[in-house]
């Protein structure tokens, strides 16, 4: 049978601290990605096709500032969109080319990841408090025996 990890042991403290550090870094990355995507320019596009493979995605046609029309297949995390419906697309341009694009209402994914990481952080803080508090001595030990 596997040995249980004692919370107040050195390895328990290391694991709880490591989980906390990774969760905080993950939350920072998710928040930075969400903020960066909010700053991208946007355009009104039209859904041309809807796919349901492993995950739902839509093919969207949208105009770029220089007049060209871009077609992209984007993951659909929000409401179901049928062909012909209008959507807002955020995109990132580098050297006149679209390098990344997303539906503007895909913020639900960031919220879900943020909440999950927040819960993990709260649990990790609790585990760290347990791991780093000194163990109480039993009161039945006489003062002279300490």
Z-matrix of the N, CA and C atoms (Angstrom, degrees):
N
C 1 1.441
C 2 1.528 1 109.10
N 3 1.327 2 116.71 1 140.74
C 4 1.466 3 121.37 2 -178.87
C 5 1.525 4 110.91 3 -68.60
N 6 1.322 5 114.32 4 142.75
C 7 1.455 6 119.22 5 178.39
C 8 1.517 7 109.88 6 -76.04
N 9 1.326 8 116.98 7 132.50
C 10 1.467 9 121.14 8 179.63
C 11 1.525 10 109.51 9 -73.16
N 12 1.327 11 115.80 10 144.66
C 13 1.460 12 121.89 11 178.82
C 14 1.519 13 108.95 12 -81.77
N 15 1.314 14 116.12 13 115.56
C 16 1.461 15 119.75 14 179.19
C 17 1.517 16 108.54 15 -75.05
N 18 1.338 17 115.72 16 132.92
C 19 1.456 18 120.72 17 -175.22
C 20 1.521 19 111.53 18 -65.13
N 21 1.314 20 118.46 19 -37.66
C 22 1.464 21 120.43 20 -177.03
C 23 1.525 22 113.08 21 -87.92
N 24 1.300 23 118.01 22 3.58
C 25 1.455 24 120.65 23 178.12
C 26 1.533 25 109.64 24 -77.53
N 27 1.304 26 115.08 25 168.51
C 28 1.465 27 120.11 26 179.24
C 29 1.531 28 110.35 27 -61.79
N 30 1.327 29 116.85 28 -43.23
C 31 1.462 30 119.59 29 -179.72
C 32 1.530 31 110.93 30 -69.13
N 33 1.333 32 118.41 31 -33.82
C 34 1.467 33 121.36 32 176.13
C 35 1.517 34 111.39 33 -63.89
N 36 1.320 35 115.99 34 -41.71
C 37 1.465 36 120.54 35 177.57
C 38 1.530 37 110.72 36 -65.22
N 39 1.332 38 116.21 37 -41.18
C 40 1.454 39 121.09 38 179.74
C 41 1.536 40 110.58 39 -64.04
N 42 1.320 41 117.22 40 -46.65
C 43 1.465 42 120.90 41 -178.96
C 44 1.526 43 110.91 42 -64.23
N 45 1.334 44 118.03 43 -45.20
C 46 1.467 45 119.68 44 -178.67
C 47 1.529 46 111.03 45 -66.30
N 48 1.318 47 118.00 46 -36.47
C 49 1.463 48 120.88 47 176.23
C 50 1.519 49 112.14 48 -68.66
N 51 1.324 50 116.07 49 -39.22
C 52 1.462 51 120.60 50 178.63
C 53 1.525 52 111.56 51 -65.92
N 54 1.331 53 117.69 52 -42.44
C 55 1.466 54 121.21 53 177.83
C 56 1.523 55 110.12 54 -61.99
N 57 1.317 56 116.99 55 -41.97
C 58 1.466 57 120.66 56 178.64
C 59 1.527 58 110.69 57 -62.54
N 60 1.325 59 117.16 58 -46.01
C 61 1.464 60 120.45 59 -178.89
C 62 1.526 61 111.45 60 -62.83
N 63 1.327 62 117.67 61 -44.26
C 64 1.460 63 121.38 62 -179.57
C 65 1.535 64 110.65 63 -65.22
N 66 1.331 65 117.50 64 -40.55
C 67 1.468 66 120.87 65 179.64
C 68 1.529 67 110.96 66 -65.17
N 69 1.317 68 117.72 67 -40.29
C 70 1.467 69 120.91 68 179.00
C 71 1.534 70 110.14 69 -66.04
N 72 1.323 71 117.65 70 -43.93
C 73 1.468 72 120.90 71 178.29
C 74 1.531 73 109.56 72 -62.80
N 75 1.322 74 117.73 73 -42.28
C 76 1.462 75 121.29 74 177.87
C 77 1.509 76 112.31 75 -60.72
N 78 1.330 77 117.12 76 -42.88
C 79 1.462 78 120.94 77 178.81
C 80 1.527 79 111.24 78 -64.35
N 81 1.324 80 117.13 79 -40.27
C 82 1.467 81 120.72 80 177.88
C 83 1.526 82 110.48 81 -62.70
N 84 1.336 83 117.74 82 -42.61
C 85 1.462 84 121.49 83 179.61
C 86 1.530 85 110.79 84 -64.25
N 87 1.332 86 117.56 85 -42.98
C 88 1.467 87 120.97 86 179.42
C 89 1.529 88 110.22 87 -63.42
N 90 1.327 89 117.35 88 -43.77
C 91 1.467 90 120.22 89 179.64
C 92 1.522 91 111.89 90 -65.48
N 93 1.338 92 117.26 91 -39.80
C 94 1.466 93 120.18 92 178.11
C 95 1.528 94 110.87 93 -65.57
N 96 1.327 95 117.49 94 -41.26
C 97 1.465 96 120.84 95 179.29
C 98 1.521 97 110.85 96 -63.61
N 99 1.333 98 116.36 97 -42.30
C 100 1.465 99 120.11 98 179.46
C 101 1.522 100 110.64 99 -64.38
N 102 1.330 101 117.50 100 -43.66
C 103 1.463 102 121.06 101 -179.77
C 104 1.526 103 111.16 102 -65.71
N 105 1.337 104 116.97 103 -39.85
C 106 1.453 105 120.54 104 179.43
C 107 1.523 106 110.64 105 -64.42
N 108 1.333 107 116.74 106 -43.81
C 109 1.462 108 119.91 107 -178.97
C 110 1.526 109 111.70 108 -66.45
N 111 1.338 110 117.51 109 -30.37
C 112 1.465 111 120.83 110 177.42
C 113 1.528 112 111.36 111 -65.48
N 114 1.335 113 117.48 112 -26.48
C 115 1.466 114 120.77 113 -176.90
C 116 1.528 115 112.79 114 -85.63
N 117 1.330 116 118.75 115 -8.18
C 118 1.462 117 120.96 116 -179.76
C 119 1.521 118 110.68 117 -68.76
N 120 1.344 119 117.73 118 150.28
C 121 1.464 120 119.68 119 173.75
C 122 1.530 121 110.12 120 -66.99
N 123 1.324 122 116.28 121 158.55
C 124 1.463 123 119.54 122 -178.87
C 125 1.520 124 110.47 123 -130.77
N 126 1.321 125 114.43 124 161.52
C 127 1.463 126 121.18 125 178.20
C 128 1.523 127 108.56 126 -148.12
N 129 1.336 128 115.01 127 152.18
C 130 1.468 129 120.23 128 175.60
C 131 1.522 130 107.87 129 -81.73
N 132 1.330 131 114.90 130 128.82
C 133 1.455 132 119.50 131 179.30
C 134 1.518 133 111.19 132 -125.68
N 135 1.319 134 115.46 133 174.59
C 136 1.459 135 122.20 134 179.57
C 137 1.519 136 109.11 135 -123.31
N 138 1.326 137 116.49 136 132.46
C 139 1.461 138 121.44 137 177.11
C 140 1.530 139 107.36 138 -73.12
N 141 1.333 140 115.58 139 124.05
C 142 1.465 141 119.47 140 179.48
C 143 1.524 142 112.11 141 -100.35
N 144 1.342 143 116.47 142 -27.52
C 145 1.462 144 119.81 143 179.66
C 146 1.523 145 109.48 144 -157.09
N 147 1.322 146 116.19 145 152.62
C 148 1.472 147 122.03 146 179.04
C 149 1.513 148 108.14 147 -122.35
N 150 1.346 149 116.41 148 132.21
C 151 1.459 150 122.07 149 -179.36
C 152 1.523 151 109.76 150 -114.78
N 153 1.310 152 115.88 151 144.77
C 154 1.471 153 120.44 152 173.71
C 155 1.518 154 106.77 153 -132.57
N 156 1.320 155 115.32 154 89.75
C 157 1.465 156 120.87 155 177.34
C 158 1.512 157 106.83 156 -105.68
N 159 1.316 158 116.95 157 -117.31
C 160 1.466 159 120.16 158 174.47
C 161 1.520 160 110.30 159 -70.08
N 162 1.334 161 115.63 160 -36.62
C 163 1.467 162 121.04 161 176.05
C 164 1.524 163 107.54 162 -138.47
N 165 1.315 164 115.93 163 160.83
C 166 1.461 165 120.60 164 -178.14
C 167 1.524 166 109.85 165 -76.81
N 168 1.319 167 115.83 166 137.29
C 169 1.463 168 120.86 167 175.49
C 170 1.522 169 108.49 168 -147.19
N 171 1.317 170 114.94 169 160.45
C 172 1.455 171 121.08 170 -179.81
C 173 1.521 172 109.72 171 -129.46
N 174 1.313 173 115.19 172 147.52
C 175 1.452 174 120.57 173 173.16
C 176 1.530 175 106.36 174 -96.24
N 177 1.319 176 115.78 175 123.81
C 178 1.465 177 121.48 176 -174.84
C 179 1.517 178 109.60 177 -121.64
N 180 1.322 179 114.80 178 139.02
C 181 1.453 180 122.18 179 175.32
C 182 1.527 181 107.26 180 -111.02
N 183 1.347 182 116.58 181 124.19
C 184 1.466 183 119.92 182 -178.00
C 185 1.522 184 110.29 183 -143.20
N 186 1.349 185 116.75 184 151.08
C 187 1.471 186 120.50 185 -178.03
C 188 1.535 187 111.19 186 -84.44
N 189 1.316 188 115.01 187 148.62
C 190 1.467 189 121.76 188 173.78
C 191 1.529 190 108.35 189 -100.97
N 192 1.339 191 118.13 190 163.88
C 193 1.465 192 120.76 191 -177.61
C 194 1.526 193 114.19 192 -58.91
N 195 1.336 194 117.94 193 -29.10
C 196 1.464 195 120.04 194 -178.64
C 197 1.529 196 112.90 195 -85.06
N 198 1.334 197 118.05 196 5.37
C 199 1.459 198 121.64 197 176.44
C 200 1.520 199 114.50 198 98.00
N 201 1.336 200 117.50 199 -14.19
C 202 1.463 201 119.39 200 178.13
C 203 1.522 202 110.13 201 -70.18
N 204 1.323 203 116.31 202 157.81
C 205 1.459 204 121.72 203 176.87
C 206 1.526 205 107.86 204 -109.19
N 207 1.313 206 115.59 205 129.03
C 208 1.470 207 122.82 206 -179.30
C 209 1.525 208 108.74 207 -105.92
N 210 1.327 209 117.00 208 138.34
C 211 1.460 210 122.34 209 174.69
C 212 1.526 211 106.99 210 -118.14
N 213 1.332 212 116.23 211 128.00
C 214 1.462 213 120.57 212 -178.22
C 215 1.519 214 110.05 213 -141.41
N 216 1.328 215 115.77 214 147.20
C 217 1.461 216 121.59 215 172.90
C 218 1.521 217 107.02 216 -98.59
N 219 1.331 218 116.42 217 118.75
C 220 1.463 219 121.99 218 -173.37
C 221 1.521 220 110.44 219 -121.32
N 222 1.326 221 117.41 220 143.48
C 223 1.467 222 119.60 221 176.83
C 224 1.518 223 111.53 222 -65.99
N 225 1.312 224 115.64 223 144.24
C 226 1.459 225 122.01 224 -177.56
C 227 1.528 226 108.71 225 -110.77
N 228 1.327 227 116.60 226 104.70
C 229 1.459 228 121.35 227 -179.89
C 230 1.518 229 112.82 228 -102.47
N 231 1.293 230 117.03 229 -15.07
C 232 1.459 231 121.76 230 -176.92
C 233 1.518 232 111.37 231 -97.74
N 234 1.325 233 116.24 232 -141.55
C 235 1.464 234 120.51 233 -178.77
C 236 1.531 235 111.36 234 -67.76
N 237 1.319 236 115.50 235 158.71
C 238 1.458 237 121.58 236 179.18
C 239 1.531 238 108.88 237 -72.14
N 240 1.325 239 115.73 238 131.12
C 241 1.457 240 121.12 239 -179.82
C 242 1.526 241 108.75 240 -115.82
N 243 1.292 242 114.92 241 130.48
C 244 1.464 243 120.99 242 178.65
C 245 1.524 244 109.08 243 -94.61
N 246 1.354 245 117.77 244 156.35
C 247 1.465 246 120.12 245 176.73
C 248 1.529 247 111.03 246 -55.50
N 249 1.322 248 115.34 247 136.43
C 250 1.462 249 121.77 248 -178.16
C 251 1.513 250 113.45 249 98.91
N 252 1.333 251 117.78 250 -15.14
C 253 1.473 252 119.49 251 -179.64
C 254 1.527 253 110.03 252 -77.47
N 255 1.331 254 115.75 253 151.52
C 256 1.461 255 122.85 254 -179.21
C 257 1.523 256 109.93 255 -91.77
N 258 1.324 257 116.27 256 137.60
C 259 1.463 258 122.10 257 179.09
C 260 1.525 259 109.07 258 -137.11
N 261 1.306 260 116.09 259 158.86
C 262 1.460 261 121.41 260 173.73
C 263 1.524 262 108.06 261 -100.86
N 264 1.317 263 115.57 262 129.29
C 265 1.464 264 122.15 263 -178.30
C 266 1.523 265 108.35 264 -114.50
N 267 1.331 266 116.10 265 130.91
C 268 1.465 267 121.32 266 171.83
C 269 1.521 268 107.29 267 -99.67
N 270 1.325 269 116.54 268 140.02
C 271 1.454 270 119.67 269 -178.01
C 272 1.521 271 110.06 270 -142.50
N 273 1.328 272 115.47 271 156.56
C 274 1.459 273 122.20 272 177.59
C 275 1.522 274 108.26 273 -114.88
N 276 1.322 275 115.69 274 125.89
C 277 1.466 276 121.40 275 179.84
C 278 1.520 277 110.49 276 -105.24
N 279 1.335 278 115.61 277 136.28
C 280 1.463 279 122.23 278 170.79
C 281 1.517 280 107.26 279 -135.76
N 282 1.294 281 116.45 280 123.97
C 283 1.470 282 122.53 281 -178.71
C 284 1.526 283 111.74 282 53.90
N 285 1.330 284 116.51 283 38.33
C 286 1.453 285 121.26 284 177.54
C 287 1.516 286 115.52 285 78.98
N 288 1.321 287 117.61 286 1.33
C 289 1.462 288 121.96 287 -179.10
C 290 1.529 289 109.96 288 -113.28
N 291 1.326 290 116.44 289 142.92
C 292 1.462 291 121.33 290 176.37
C 293 1.529 292 107.72 291 -77.00
N 294 1.338 293 116.71 292 119.80
C 295 1.461 294 120.66 293 179.36
C 296 1.528 295 112.03 294 -102.21
N 297 1.328 296 117.21 295 -20.40
C 298 1.458 297 120.59 296 178.12
C 299 1.526 298 108.26 297 -157.25
N 300 1.316 299 116.04 298 146.44
C 301 1.457 300 120.86 299 179.19
C 302 1.524 301 108.82 300 -148.27
N 303 1.329 302 115.92 301 154.31
C 304 1.466 303 121.80 302 178.58
C 305 1.517 304 108.82 303 -156.01
N 306 1.324 305 115.36 304 153.30
C 307 1.455 306 119.43 305 173.42
C 308 1.517 307 108.02 306 -68.72
N 309 1.324 308 117.28 307 141.83
C 310 1.462 309 121.34 308 -174.50
C 311 1.522 310 112.76 309 -66.49
N 312 1.324 311 118.62 310 -23.53
C 313 1.466 312 119.40 311 -179.48
C 314 1.519 313 112.35 312 -97.91
N 315 1.333 314 117.32 313 20.77
C 316 1.459 315 121.15 314 177.15
C 317 1.523 316 112.45 315 -82.38
N 318 1.322 317 117.27 316 16.14
C 319 1.457 318 120.72 317 -179.69
C 320 1.524 319 111.84 318 -67.83
N 321 1.344 320 118.04 319 -15.38
C 322 1.467 321 120.95 320 179.03
C 323 1.524 322 111.19 321 -58.76
N 324 1.316 323 117.34 322 -37.93
C 325 1.464 324 120.66 323 178.82
C 326 1.516 325 111.86 324 -61.64
N 327 1.341 326 116.27 325 -40.91
C 328 1.462 327 120.07 326 177.77
C 329 1.530 328 110.70 327 -66.19
N 330 1.337 329 116.79 328 -39.44
C 331 1.471 330 120.01 329 178.99
C 332 1.523 331 110.84 330 -63.84
N 333 1.321 332 116.97 331 -44.73
C 334 1.471 333 120.61 332 -179.22
C 335 1.525 334 110.15 333 -61.76
N 336 1.335 335 116.99 334 -47.85
C 337 1.469 336 119.89 335 179.60
C 338 1.528 337 111.06 336 -63.73
N 339 1.322 338 117.24 337 -40.18
C 340 1.457 339 120.70 338 179.15
C 341 1.518 340 112.29 339 -62.96
N 342 1.330 341 116.83 340 -43.52
C 343 1.473 342 120.20 341 179.35
C 344 1.525 343 110.58 342 -66.97
N 345 1.332 344 117.26 343 -42.72
C 346 1.470 345 119.98 344 179.22
C 347 1.531 346 111.04 345 -61.61
N 348 1.327 347 116.56 346 -44.34
C 349 1.461 348 119.76 347 179.04
C 350 1.530 349 111.40 348 -68.53
N 351 1.335 350 117.28 349 -34.27
C 352 1.461 351 120.31 350 176.31
C 353 1.519 352 111.99 351 -63.28
N 354 1.329 353 116.61 352 -41.93
C 355 1.469 354 120.52 353 176.91
C 356 1.527 355 110.05 354 -64.52
N 357 1.327 356 116.77 355 -41.64
C 358 1.465 357 120.33 356 177.76
C 359 1.525 358 111.00 357 -62.88
N 360 1.325 359 117.57 358 -39.17
C 361 1.464 360 121.17 359 178.16
C 362 1.523 361 110.34 360 -64.80
N 363 1.341 362 117.40 361 -44.70
C 364 1.468 363 120.63 362 179.52
C 365 1.529 364 110.50 363 -61.15
N 366 1.327 365 117.26 364 -43.49
C 367 1.461 366 120.57 365 177.49
C 368 1.516 367 112.11 366 -64.35
N 369 1.319 368 116.37 367 -39.33
C 370 1.468 369 120.43 368 179.48
C 371 1.521 370 111.41 369 -67.04
N 372 1.319 371 116.69 370 -37.94
C 373 1.472 372 119.28 371 176.89
C 374 1.527 373 109.42 372 -63.03
N 375 1.333 374 116.47 373 -43.67
C 376 1.468 375 120.25 374 177.04
C 377 1.523 376 112.16 375 -60.02
N 378 1.326 377 116.53 376 -44.69
C 379 1.471 378 120.03 377 178.94
C 380 1.526 379 111.09 378 -64.89
N 381 1.334 380 117.47 379 -37.58
C 382 1.468 381 119.74 380 177.62
C 383 1.519 382 111.27 381 -66.11
N 384 1.330 383 117.00 382 -38.67
C 385 1.465 384 119.33 383 176.68
C 386 1.529 385 110.90 384 -61.64
N 387 1.323 386 116.08 385 -42.36
C 388 1.464 387 120.21 386 178.38
C 389 1.524 388 110.14 387 -66.25
N 390 1.333 389 116.87 388 -43.39
C 391 1.465 390 120.87 389 -175.70
C 392 1.521 391 113.04 390 -67.63
N 393 1.322 392 117.78 391 -33.16
C 394 1.452 393 120.09 392 -173.60
C 395 1.521 394 114.40 393 -100.41
N 396 1.326 395 119.74 394 -5.89
C 397 1.460 396 119.52 395 175.22
C 398 1.518 397 108.81 396 -77.08
N 399 1.313 398 117.22 397 140.63
C 400 1.460 399 118.89 398 -179.63
C 401 1.532 400 110.68 399 -68.67
N 402 1.308 401 115.31 400 146.56
C 403 1.467 402 120.54 401 179.46
C 404 1.527 403 109.34 402 -69.66
N 405 1.336 404 115.91 403 137.88
C 406 1.471 405 119.37 404 177.64
C 407 1.515 406 109.01 405 -79.39
N 408 1.312 407 114.37 406 141.12
C 409 1.466 408 119.41 407 176.30
C 410 1.511 409 109.07 408 -83.13
N 411 1.295 410 116.60 409 144.02
C 412 1.466 411 118.72 410 177.21
C 413 1.525 412 110.37 411 -61.58
N 414 1.323 413 116.58 412 141.18
C 415 1.462 414 120.88 413 -177.87
C 416 1.519 415 112.55 414 -74.81
N 417 1.304 416 119.33 415 -16.64
C 418 1.459 417 121.38 416 -176.92
C 419 1.516 418 112.55 417 -76.74
N 420 1.384 419 118.46 418 -10.16
C 421 1.445 420 120.62 419 176.77
C 422 1.518 421 108.20 420 -76.52
N 423 1.319 422 115.95 421 131.35
C 424 1.469 423 119.44 422 -178.17
C 425 1.525 424 110.33 423 -70.97
N 426 1.344 425 117.68 424 151.56
C 427 1.460 426 121.00 425 -178.10
C 428 1.530 427 113.25 426 -58.79
N 429 1.291 428 118.68 427 -30.89
C 430 1.462 429 121.62 428 -179.10
C 431 1.516 430 112.19 429 -73.75
N 432 1.326 431 118.65 430 -21.81
C 433 1.447 432 121.45 431 -177.13
C 434 1.538 433 111.85 432 -83.33
N 435 1.291 434 117.72 433 -11.31
C 436 1.477 435 120.46 434 -177.87
C 437 1.453 436 109.06 435 -76.66
